[in-house]
Structure formats: structure tokens, C-alpha cells
Amino acid sequence: MNPVGRLRGWPVALLEPSLLDQPVMLRPVRVRDARAWRDSRVRNADWLRPWEPTNPETPLYRSSVGPYVAMVRTMRREARQGQALPWTVVYGGQFVGQLTVGSILWGSARSGQVGYWIDERAAGRGASIRPENHASRRVVEKLGFHEEGLRRRYLHINGAWRDHLCYAITIEDVHGGLLARWRGILSAQRSGTAS
């Protein structure tokens, strides 16, 4: 069997039901999260507007759950095809956002892109990025991602095409994995030895 073929499909089933590092949990997106997703998106419209990619042809925020259900179906299809890993972010048992590893490429390229959004009420606790988004830049830098360059007019956000800084990390950069590195950062912060 082709090794890439074995990697494709929804791999989270192997990790069932979630990735957990209390009080944060990542679990697969669910259709039944539609109301929490919609409520969070509407409540956080102003908070997300400066950072959230938009489609110039469609409205940014809608009040129905239809767009969420369509998104979940698309993400699940992409996950089964090995093109995405869509996660719901849960903090203290409450829905607080979404993290997606998308645009996954196999073969000789072997790459993907990470995007996320967090409810304002959960922000600050505990990859291309707009240059002025210092909080997100600090997160990826702490994890060991390296700035690679500027992509001009990379994504449409809040009514205009915006520049983004690109960050990257390779498996050789993270011996032991990102979760172990993040736990080390948190431990150092708790003991007062982190920068």
C-alpha cells in the first residue's frame, strides 16, 4: 500500500476523540456546534474583522447556521481526502474557536497552512499573519516558527487585500513535537523563567 494513501482520510479517528491539554482541547468539528459557532462569530464580529479572511463577493457575517453546516461538510470531505484537519477549539468545556490545518499537500512538497480564530473572551490565555497582529506573531515565534517573508496582498480581509508575513517550521525544528515545546514554554512561564 502507498504510504501517502495510508495517511489520507480523517486521521483524528486514530486520536479519538480529541487532542487534550487541559484546559484546552482540540476536537473534530461537529455539525452540532453550529449554534455555538454562529453565536461566537456574531458576538466577535468586531474582534475578528481586522484579521478574518473574507470573500469579496459575499458578506462577512451571517446569522443563520447554514454557512456553518456547509463549511463542516466541505471540511470533512477535505479531511477524508487528506487535504485538511479541521478542529474545534474548546477551553474549559466551552466552544471558543476553530483551528484548521488546510491546503495540505502530499508528495514532494509535504506542506500545509494553519489558520485559527479565537473568541475574544478566551484570547491571551495560555501560518501567515498580518504584520500588525503582534499577538499571533508572538505565538508562532514562541513555538519556533521562523519568519520567511512577506506576501503582498495575500488575503482579502475587512474589505481590502492585505499583506501577510509567512512563518514556517519543519519537523527537524521541533524534536519532541510542538505540544511538548508549548508545555515547556508554559512551564517556564509559570516558574518565571520565560522571556
Salt bridges, closest charged atoms under 4 A:
ASP21 OD1 - ARG183 NE 2.97
ASP33 OD2 - ARG27 NH1 2.80
ASP39 OD1 - ARG38 NH2 3.25
ASP46 OD1 - ARG49 NH1 2.66
GLU52 OE2 - ARG41 NH2 2.82
ASP119 OD2 - ARG43 NH2 2.28
ASP119 OD1 - ARG121 NE 3.71
GLU132 OE2 - ARG130 NH2 2.27
GLU147 OE1 - ARG137 NH2 3.76
ASP163 OD2 - ARG152 NH1 3.56
ASP173 OD2 - HIS146 NE2 3.76
